[in-house]
């Protein structure tokens, strides 16, 4: 999950850097796919854990996942303006 999270952040950064270029749409699509995979892994992991373990993971990783979702949202919706 941490590797996928790091990959998603990198893809979002690459897509942000490609704004106003012909590569943006493709890079934004890749970033969205990888970010969604990271989020799905996180949520699947939470479901398999006990309540105590899940609460611990939320405390240590929940903020990062929220940040990832916000960055993805910014990437995808900033382009609409």
C-alpha positions as a Markdown table, in Angstrom:
| # | Residue | x | y | z |
|---|---|---|---|---|
| 1 | Unk | 0.0 | 0.0 | 0.0 |
| 2 | Unk | 2.8 | 2.4 | 0.8 |
| 3 | Unk | 4.5 | 1.8 | -2.5 |
| 4 | Unk | 1.2 | 2.4 | -4.4 |
| 5 | Unk | 0.7 | 5.6 | -2.3 |
| 6 | Unk | 4.1 | 6.9 | -3.3 |
| 7 | Unk | 3.5 | 6.0 | -6.9 |
| 8 | Unk | 0.2 | 7.8 | -6.9 |
| 9 | Unk | 1.8 | 10.9 | -5.4 |
| 10 | Unk | 4.5 | 10.8 | -8.1 |
| 11 | Unk | 1.9 | 10.4 | -10.8 |
| 12 | Unk | -0.2 | 13.3 | -9.5 |
| 13 | Unk | 2.9 | 15.5 | -9.4 |
| 14 | Unk | 3.9 | 14.6 | -12.9 |
| 15 | Unk | 0.3 | 15.3 | -14.1 |
| 16 | Unk | 0.3 | 18.7 | -12.4 |
| 17 | Unk | 3.6 | 19.5 | -14.0 |
| 18 | Unk | 2.2 | 18.7 | -17.4 |
| 19 | Unk | -0.8 | 21.1 | -17.2 |
| 20 | Unk | -1.3 | 23.1 | -20.4 |
| 21 | Unk | 0.6 | 20.5 | -22.4 |
| 22 | Unk | -0.7 | 17.8 | -24.8 |
| 23 | Unk | 0.3 | 15.1 | -22.2 |
| 24 | Unk | -1.9 | 16.4 | -19.4 |
| 25 | Unk | -5.0 | 14.3 | -20.1 |
| 26 | Unk | -3.1 | 11.0 | -20.3 |
| 27 | Unk | -1.0 | 11.8 | -17.2 |
| 28 | Unk | -4.1 | 12.8 | -15.2 |
| 29 | Unk | -5.8 | 9.6 | -16.2 |
| 30 | Unk | -2.8 | 7.5 | -15.1 |
| 31 | Unk | -2.6 | 9.5 | -11.8 |
| 32 | Unk | -6.3 | 8.8 | -11.2 |
| 33 | Unk | -6.0 | 5.1 | -11.8 |
| 34 | Unk | -3.0 | 4.7 | -9.5 |
| 35 | Unk | -4.5 | 6.9 | -6.8 |
| 36 | Unk | -7.7 | 4.9 | -6.9 |
| 37 | Unk | -5.7 | 1.7 | -6.6 |
| 38 | Unk | -3.9 | 3.0 | -3.5 |
| 39 | Unk | -7.2 | 4.1 | -2.0 |
| 40 | Unk | -8.8 | 0.7 | -2.7 |
| 41 | Unk | -5.8 | -1.1 | -1.1 |
| 42 | Unk | -6.1 | 1.1 | 2.0 |
| 43 | Unk | -9.8 | 0.5 | 2.3 |
| 44 | Unk | -9.5 | -3.3 | 1.7 |
| 45 | Unk | -6.8 | -3.4 | 4.3 |
| 46 | Unk | -9.0 | -1.6 | 6.8 |
| 47 | Unk | -11.8 | -4.2 | 6.2 |
| 48 | Unk | -9.5 | -7.1 | 6.9 |
| 49 | Unk | -8.2 | -5.7 | 10.2 |
| 50 | Unk | -9.7 | -5.9 | 13.6 |
| 51 | Unk | -11.3 | -2.7 | 14.9 |
| 52 | Unk | -8.2 | -1.8 | 17.0 |
| 53 | Unk | -5.8 | -2.4 | 14.1 |
| 54 | Unk | -8.0 | -0.4 | 11.7 |
| 55 | Unk | -8.1 | 2.5 | 14.2 |
| 56 | Unk | -4.4 | 2.4 | 14.4 |
| 57 | Unk | -4.0 | 2.4 | 10.6 |
| 58 | Unk | -6.4 | 5.3 | 10.3 |
| 59 | Unk | -4.3 | 7.3 | 12.9 |
| 60 | Unk | -1.1 | 6.6 | 11.0 |
| 61 | Unk | -2.2 | 6.6 | 7.4 |
| 62 | Unk | -5.6 | 8.2 | 7.3 |
| 63 | Unk | -4.3 | 11.7 | 6.9 |
| 64 | Unk | -2.0 | 10.7 | 4.0 |
| 65 | Unk | -4.9 | 9.0 | 2.2 |
| 66 | Unk | -7.1 | 12.1 | 2.7 |
| 67 | Unk | -4.3 | 14.2 | 1.3 |
| 68 | Unk | -4.0 | 11.9 | -1.7 |
| 69 | Unk | -7.8 | 12.2 | -2.3 |
| 70 | Unk | -7.6 | 16.0 | -2.0 |
| 71 | Unk | -4.6 | 16.2 | -4.4 |
| 72 | Unk | -6.4 | 14.0 | -6.9 |
| 73 | Unk | -9.6 | 16.1 | -6.6 |
| 74 | Unk | -7.6 | 19.3 | -7.2 |
| 75 | Unk | -5.8 | 17.8 | -10.2 |
| 76 | Unk | -9.1 | 16.6 | -11.8 |
| 77 | Unk | -11.3 | 19.5 | -11.0 |
| 78 | Unk | -8.8 | 22.4 | -11.4 |
| 79 | Unk | -8.6 | 21.5 | -15.1 |
| 80 | Unk | -12.4 | 22.2 | -15.5 |
| 81 | Unk | -12.0 | 25.9 | -14.8 |
